[in-house]
Amino acid sequence: MEFRIADTFTAALARLPAQEQKAVKTSAFDMQLDPSGPGLQFHRIEAARDPNFWSVRANRDIRIIVHRTAGSLLLAYVDHHDKAYAWAERRRIEAHPRTGALQIVESRERVEEAAPALFAKAQAEWLAPEPALFDALQLDDLLGVGVPEDWIEPVRAATEARFFDLAAHLPAEAAEALLEFAATGRLPKPVEPAADPFAHPDAQRRFRVIEDVEALRAALDAPWERWSVFLHPSQAGVIEKTYSGPARVAGSAGTGKSVVAVHRAVRLARANPHARVLLTTFSKPLANALQRKVDILVATEPSARGRITVASWDGLADELHQLVHARRPRVATLEQIRAALVEAASGSMVWSERFLVSEFRHVVDAWQVADEMAYADTPRPGRRSRLGAKQRTALWPIFMAARTRLAAQGLATWASVFSSLAADYGASAAPPFTHVVVDEAQDLGVPELRFLRALAPEGEDRLFFAGDLGQRIFQPPFSWKALGIDVRGRSTTLKVNYRTSHQIREAADRLLPGAVQDMDGREETRKGTVSVFDGPHPQVLKLVDETAEREAILAFLSTARAEGIAPAEIGLFVRSRAQLDRARTVAQAAGLVPVEPGDALNKAVESVIVGTMHMAKGLEFKAVAVLACDDGVLPLQERIDTVGDEAELEEVYETERHLLYVASTRARDRLLITGVHPVSEFLGDLG
């Protein structure tokens, strides 16, 4: 008999207090070891429409709902007695007549009995003059995407105003397909039916076979981490696929790119006992977050854990530099680079300081240009200040002199560190890793990409990248193909957003163009991306002063707390450190302790995350307030003042929009964006 768990079970388990979870886990382990054990108390649920639903007593009041057949035992749900029985009485588990996928189907009649007022209102709206969203779809269309037969009529009649209420009662694949149709006018292509109802990709997203007690313990130890057990078919396909060359997964914020990166790294480590997998990203806090996810997946597999290294690319370079050169690199700050260039250009009034810093950092240093001849041929993508041969000849001595000054101080740049390590390991017969998986790949620069490319030998699944061009906030664009990395034909875009409500995603998307294109012509489009849940519209407030802003945020926090959102599930973000005090003041006025991302939360007090938009990357919260979005702050005037040409100004505006997009899409359910007059011009775009 196969032993399985459903995503509905782990979701329900996560809602129980720790002591009740412990009792449930004990009963689950007993069932996994011996489903016919004399200590288990199975009771058939007589009122259930599905005759295979049984209850198992975990303690005096907690009941586990199991679906038991001759071939399998499935943990389906868990709750207090009455709620658990009510759940089972309204559902049945069956194979869909068209797709063949096993589904947990709510009984339409029982749902209407449980919420008659809701359905009376819905029925009135379905019959109202507002056009039905899916009236053009035929019966075969709806069955083909997994809509249960008894929900066909409500779906055909559903209006936009009621669809999210209806979608909550449909199997996930049906709801997602209908959302995609509403967004694009196209239904996804149906998956071929499977002979085994559990083997269908849509069934595998909600049911998982548990082989042994250790696998069950890993699945139940963190039941809220549903991504660790259940995957969307599009995610699973990318994770399991073998790629002959560099590959990439893209998708807007909240579509699960990082989940794919983590699962792929673990899959590669499990597949080969000699594998050495690097999972890397742009910052240490985000690397720590990825490490926690890896630890959840391989909690019972120490050998696989030992084959995975998780690090930021700066941190990894620092460590490898010590191995190769027996010392840590001394990396110059931006001010030290600026001072060296100003001194080198002393007496020359031809070039502005802003231009020299920009040209050195983004062209000469980034590409590690070695001599004047190479400088003449170095690409300057996106830079509209064209430089002729004579101008480059005049500039080169300045850059060489600045390099000499930095070297005399024992200083390197990160670009030179990455490039020297790329040369060291590129010539090595034994690179340190067999596979490299990169998260937040859109923020790789030229030297970082060269460095990571050199860390693994040629071969299948060597390089894998996860990223979103719409979240690029650190690096100017450049051609990956120019560095020998071509992901064409091996690129997948995820379209299902699990993290952010429909309303927040829709508002945040207005900050970006409908499609973003990289320097190699590869386009990432946001069209067709769907959020799987509904929520309140985000608030965008333009306020007269900081006092009014503080009061508005306090009201927002009060509402969130009243809805059961814990302080640790709330984030307050600002553009830069100069505005952090505004956020801290609000947090303290709400009786909360402000803590920056990456710092440990103090369990003895109620803490709230307060940080810059840059540090929001990779994080998620139930409620987010983005404050201090004033004119001169967003976009940041200091960045505008340092641009060297018109193209760089466009780049500043683009990445500043990306920053607000990143901060806004950290919110799951509630979002507030505030500014004090005169406010940022970006707020008008949010609607």
SVG drawing of the C-alpha trace seen along z (x, -y; Angstrom):
<svg xmlns="http://www.w3.org/2000/svg" viewBox="-30 -72 83 76">
<polyline fill="none" stroke="black" stroke-width="0.4" points="0.0,0.0 1.4,-3.4 1.5,-6.1 0.8,-9.7 0.2,-13.1 -1.8,-15.9 -1.0,-19.6 -4.3,-20.3 -3.0,-18.2 0.3,-20.1 -1.5,-23.4 -4.0,-22.5 -1.2,-21.1 0.7,-24.4 -2.4,-26.2 -2.4,-24.1 -0.5,-25.0 2.8,-23.2 1.5,-20.8 -1.3,-19.7 1.1,-19.3 3.2,-17.0 0.2,-14.7 -0.7,-14.7 2.9,-13.8 3.0,-10.9 -0.2,-9.5 1.1,-10.0 4.3,-8.2 2.3,-5.3 0.2,-5.1 3.2,-5.2 4.9,-2.4 1.8,-0.2 -1.6,-1.4 -3.3,1.6 -1.8,1.1 -4.1,1.9 -3.5,-1.5 -5.0,-3.5 -8.7,-4.3 -10.2,-4.5 -13.8,-5.7 -15.7,-5.9 -17.2,-9.3 -20.8,-8.3 -22.0,-11.7 -19.2,-12.1 -20.0,-11.8 -16.7,-10.0 -17.0,-6.5 -13.2,-6.3 -12.9,-9.1 -12.0,-8.0 -11.0,-9.8 -8.1,-8.9 -8.0,-10.2 -4.8,-12.2 -5.9,-13.3 -9.2,-14.0 -10.3,-16.6 -7.9,-16.5 -8.9,-14.3 -6.8,-13.3 -8.9,-12.9 -7.5,-10.0 -8.5,-8.7 -8.1,-4.9 -8.4,-2.6 -7.0,0.9 -3.9,-0.6 -3.1,-3.7 -3.5,-5.6 -3.6,-9.4 -3.4,-12.0 -5.9,-14.5 -6.7,-17.0 -6.4,-17.6 -8.4,-19.9 -10.5,-19.8 -13.3,-17.2 -16.2,-19.2 -14.2,-21.2 -12.3,-18.1 -15.6,-16.2 -17.2,-19.2 -14.2,-19.4 -14.5,-15.8 -18.3,-15.9 -17.9,-18.7 -15.3,-16.9 -14.5,-13.9 -11.2,-12.7 -11.6,-11.4 -9.9,-11.3 -11.0,-14.0 -13.0,-12.4 -11.1,-14.2 -7.5,-14.9 -7.2,-11.8 -5.6,-13.8 -6.6,-12.9 -8.3,-15.9 -9.8,-17.0 -13.2,-18.3 -15.5,-20.4 -19.1,-19.4 -20.9,-22.4 -24.1,-21.5 -22.4,-21.3 -20.6,-24.6 -23.9,-26.3 -25.4,-24.8 -22.4,-26.1 -22.6,-29.6 -26.1,-30.3 -25.8,-34.1 -22.6,-34.1 -24.0,-32.0 -27.2,-33.9 -25.2,-37.1 -23.0,-35.3 -25.9,-33.9 -27.5,-37.4 -24.2,-38.8 -23.8,-35.8 -27.2,-36.8 -26.4,-40.5 -25.7,-42.5 -21.9,-42.3 -20.4,-40.1 -19.4,-36.5 -15.7,-36.0 -15.8,-32.5 -19.0,-32.5 -17.0,-31.9 -15.5,-28.6 -17.1,-25.4 -17.7,-22.3 -14.6,-20.6 -12.5,-23.6 -13.4,-23.7 -13.1,-19.9 -9.7,-20.0 -8.2,-22.2 -9.5,-20.3 -12.8,-22.0 -14.9,-19.5 -18.2,-18.6 -20.4,-20.0 -18.6,-23.4 -19.0,-23.9 -22.2,-26.0 -20.9,-28.5 -17.6,-28.9 -19.5,-29.6 -21.6,-32.3 -18.8,-33.8 -18.2,-37.6 -14.9,-39.3 -16.3,-40.6 -17.0,-37.0 -14.3,-34.9 -11.8,-34.9 -14.5,-33.7 -15.3,-30.9 -11.6,-30.1 -11.0,-29.3 -13.3,-26.3 -11.7,-24.9 -8.7,-22.6 -5.5,-24.6 -4.9,-23.7 -8.5,-24.7 -8.3,-28.1 -4.9,-28.9 -6.0,-28.0 -9.1,-30.2 -7.0,-33.1 -4.6,-32.8 -7.6,-32.9 -8.9,-36.0 -5.5,-37.7 -4.5,-36.6 -7.6,-35.3 -5.9,-31.9 -6.2,-28.6 -3.0,-26.7 -2.6,-23.5 -4.0,-20.5 -1.6,-17.9 -2.0,-14.4 -4.0,-12.1 -2.0,-9.7 -2.9,-6.0 -2.2,-6.5 -4.3,-9.3 -1.5,-10.0 1.1,-10.2 -0.5,-13.2 1.6,-16.4 -1.4,-18.2 -1.9,-15.4 1.7,-15.5 1.4,-19.2 -0.9,-18.2 -0.1,-14.6 3.3,-13.1 4.3,-9.5 6.2,-9.1 8.7,-6.3 9.8,-6.0 9.6,-7.6 12.5,-10.0 10.8,-11.3 7.6,-11.8 9.5,-13.6 11.1,-15.9 7.7,-16.7 6.1,-17.4 8.8,-19.2 8.1,-22.5 4.5,-22.1 4.3,-25.8 7.1,-25.3 4.8,-23.7 7.3,-24.5 9.6,-21.9 7.1,-19.1 4.7,-20.2 5.7,-21.8 3.9,-23.3 4.3,-21.1 6.1,-24.0 8.6,-24.2 9.1,-20.4 9.8,-20.2 12.6,-22.8 14.1,-21.1 14.2,-17.6 15.3,-18.5 18.9,-17.9 20.3,-20.8 23.1,-20.4 24.3,-24.0 23.6,-27.1 19.9,-27.3 17.8,-29.9 14.4,-30.2 12.7,-33.6 9.5,-35.0 8.1,-38.0 8.3,-38.4 6.6,-35.6 6.6,-33.0 9.0,-30.6 12.3,-31.1 14.3,-30.8 12.4,-27.6 13.4,-26.2 17.0,-27.1 17.1,-25.5 15.4,-22.3 17.6,-22.1 20.8,-22.4 19.5,-19.6 18.5,-17.4 22.0,-17.7 23.6,-16.9 21.4,-13.9 21.9,-12.5 25.7,-12.1 27.7,-11.2 30.7,-13.0 28.8,-16.2 30.0,-19.5 27.2,-22.0 27.4,-25.8 24.2,-27.7 25.0,-31.4 23.4,-34.8 24.2,-38.5 24.2,-39.1 25.0,-37.3 21.5,-37.7 19.9,-36.1 22.5,-33.4 21.6,-32.7 17.9,-32.4 18.8,-30.0 20.8,-28.0 17.8,-27.6 15.8,-26.3 18.5,-23.8 18.6,-22.6 14.9,-21.9 15.1,-19.8 18.1,-17.7 17.5,-17.6 17.7,-13.8 20.4,-13.6 23.8,-14.7 25.7,-13.4 23.7,-15.5 24.0,-18.5 27.8,-18.1 27.8,-18.4 26.2,-21.8 27.9,-25.1 25.7,-28.1 27.4,-31.6 27.1,-35.1 29.4,-35.6 31.4,-38.3 31.8,-35.9 32.8,-33.0 35.4,-35.2 36.8,-36.3 37.1,-32.7 38.6,-31.4 41.1,-34.3 42.4,-33.3 42.8,-29.7 44.7,-30.8 46.7,-33.7 46.8,-33.0 45.3,-36.3 42.0,-38.2 41.7,-40.8 41.7,-44.5 38.8,-45.9 38.7,-49.7 35.6,-51.6 33.8,-53.8 35.3,-56.9 38.8,-55.5 38.2,-54.8 36.9,-58.3 39.8,-59.8 42.3,-57.9 40.6,-59.0 40.4,-62.7 44.1,-62.6 45.0,-60.9 43.1,-63.5 44.5,-66.5 44.9,-69.5 42.5,-68.1 39.3,-70.0 38.0,-68.0 36.4,-65.1 33.9,-65.4 34.5,-63.4 31.1,-61.7 32.0,-60.6 35.4,-59.3 34.0,-57.2 31.2,-55.8 33.5,-55.0 36.1,-53.3 33.6,-51.2 31.2,-50.1 33.7,-49.7 37.4,-49.7 37.2,-47.9 34.2,-45.7 35.7,-44.3 39.2,-44.4 40.6,-46.3 44.3,-45.6 45.7,-48.2 44.9,-51.1 44.4,-48.8 41.9,-46.7 40.1,-49.8 39.6,-50.9 37.6,-47.6 35.8,-47.3 31.9,-47.4 30.2,-50.3 26.6,-49.0 23.9,-51.6 26.3,-54.5 25.4,-57.3 28.5,-59.5 30.4,-58.1 34.1,-58.1 36.4,-58.3 39.9,-56.9 41.5,-60.2 39.3,-60.5 40.0,-57.0 43.7,-57.6 43.4,-60.7 41.5,-58.8 43.6,-55.7 46.6,-57.3 44.1,-58.6 42.7,-55.1 46.2,-53.6 47.4,-56.1 44.3,-55.5 45.0,-51.8 48.6,-52.4 47.5,-54.6 45.1,-52.0 47.7,-49.2 50.3,-51.3 47.8,-51.4 47.4,-47.6 43.9,-48.0 42.0,-45.9 38.5,-46.2 35.9,-43.5 36.1,-43.3 39.8,-42.6 39.3,-40.0 36.7,-38.2 38.7,-38.3 41.9,-37.0 40.0,-34.1 38.3,-33.4 41.8,-33.2 43.1,-31.0 40.2,-28.5 39.7,-28.7 43.2,-27.3 42.7,-24.7 42.2,-21.0 40.2,-20.6 37.7,-23.4 36.0,-23.5 32.5,-22.7 30.7,-20.4 27.5,-22.5 26.8,-26.2 23.2,-27.4 22.7,-31.2 19.8,-32.9 19.0,-36.6 21.0,-36.2 19.8,-39.5 22.2,-41.3 25.3,-39.6 27.9,-41.9 30.5,-41.0 33.3,-40.0 30.9,-38.0 29.6,-36.1 33.2,-35.3 34.1,-34.2 31.1,-31.8 31.6,-30.4 35.1,-29.3 34.1,-27.4 32.7,-24.3 33.9,-22.2 32.2,-21.9 29.4,-19.4 25.6,-18.9 23.9,-21.0 27.0,-23.1 25.4,-26.5 21.8,-27.3 20.5,-30.8 17.3,-32.1 16.3,-35.7 13.9,-38.5 15.1,-41.3 12.4,-43.5 14.2,-43.2 17.7,-44.2 18.9,-46.9 22.7,-46.6 24.3,-46.1 24.0,-47.8 22.9,-45.5 25.5,-43.7 25.6,-40.8 25.8,-37.3 26.5,-35.9 29.6,-38.0 31.0,-36.1 30.1,-32.7 26.9,-32.1 23.8,-31.6 20.6,-30.4 18.5,-30.5 16.4,-27.4 17.1,-26.6 15.0,-29.3 11.7,-28.9 9.4,-31.6 7.2,-30.8 3.8,-32.4 2.0,-31.4 2.5,-33.9 2.0,-32.3 3.3,-35.1 1.5,-38.3 -2.2,-39.0 -3.7,-39.8 -4.3,-43.4 -0.7,-44.0 0.9,-42.3 -1.3,-44.2 -0.3,-47.6 3.4,-46.8 3.5,-45.6 2.5,-49.2 6.0,-50.3 7.5,-48.2 7.0,-47.9 4.9,-44.9 8.1,-43.2 11.8,-43.7 14.5,-42.8 18.2,-42.0 21.2,-42.9 21.0,-39.7 17.4,-40.3 15.8,-37.8 12.5,-39.1 10.7,-38.5 7.1,-39.4 4.7,-39.8 1.7,-39.1 0.0,-36.0 1.3,-35.9 -1.5,-35.2 -1.8,-35.4 -3.7,-32.6 -5.4,-34.6 -7.3,-37.8 -6.8,-40.6 -7.4,-44.3 -6.2,-46.9 -2.8,-48.5 -3.0,-52.0 -0.9,-54.8 -0.9,-57.9 0.5,-61.3 0.7,-63.1 1.4,-66.7 4.2,-66.0 6.0,-63.2 3.5,-63.4 0.6,-62.6 2.7,-59.8 3.5,-58.3 -0.2,-58.4 -1.2,-56.7 1.3,-53.9 0.3,-53.4 -3.3,-52.9 -2.1,-50.4 -0.1,-48.5 -3.1,-48.5 -5.4,-47.1 -2.8,-44.4 -2.4,-43.4 -6.2,-43.3 -6.3,-40.8 -3.9,-38.5 -0.7,-39.5 2.2,-39.1 4.9,-41.9 7.5,-39.4 5.2,-39.1 5.4,-42.9 8.1,-44.8 8.9,-48.6 11.1,-49.6 12.7,-52.9 14.9,-53.9 18.3,-54.2 19.8,-54.3 19.2,-58.1 15.5,-57.4 15.8,-54.5 15.1,-56.8 11.7,-57.6 10.8,-53.9 12.3,-53.2 10.3,-56.1 7.1,-54.6 8.0,-51.1 8.7,-52.5 5.6,-54.5 3.7,-51.3 5.4,-49.7 7.6,-47.5 11.4,-46.9 12.9,-47.7 15.3,-45.0 17.2,-45.1 17.0,-42.1 19.6,-39.5 19.6,-40.3 18.1,-37.8 14.6,-38.6 14.4,-39.0 11.8,-36.5 11.4,-38.4 10.0,-41.5 7.7,-42.2 10.1,-42.9 9.4,-44.2 11.8,-44.2 12.9,-47.7 15.4,-48.1 16.3,-49.5 14.7,-48.4 17.9,-46.7 17.8,-44.5 14.2,-43.5 15.3,-41.3 14.4,-37.6 12.1,-38.4 8.4,-38.2 5.8,-39.5 2.1,-39.4 2.0,-43.2 4.5,-45.8 4.7,-49.6 7.1,-51.4 7.5,-54.9 9.5,-58.1 8.8,-57.9 9.4,-61.6 10.7,-63.6 14.5,-63.5 14.5,-60.3 12.9,-58.0 14.6,-58.3 17.6,-59.1 18.9,-62.6 22.4,-61.5 22.4,-58.9 21.0,-61.4 23.8,-63.8 26.5,-61.2 25.3,-60.1 27.7,-60.6 25.4,-60.7 21.7,-60.4 21.8,-56.6 23.1,-56.3 20.3,-58.6 17.8,-56.3 19.5,-53.4 19.2,-55.2 15.4,-55.7 15.0,-52.1 16.7,-50.6 15.0,-53.0 11.6,-51.8 12.9,-48.2 13.7,-49.0 10.1,-50.2 8.8,-47.1 11.0,-44.8 9.9,-46.5 6.2,-46.4 6.2,-42.8 7.5,-41.6 3.9,-42.0 1.6,-39.1 -1.8,-40.5 -1.4,-44.2 0.6,-47.0 0.9,-50.6 3.1,-53.1 3.5,-56.6 5.4,-59.8 5.4,-63.4 4.7,-66.3 6.3,-66.7 6.1,-62.9 8.0,-60.6 6.8,-60.8 6.6,-56.9 3.6,-57.0 1.4,-58.3 2.2,-55.2 0.8,-52.8 -2.8,-53.9"/>
</svg>
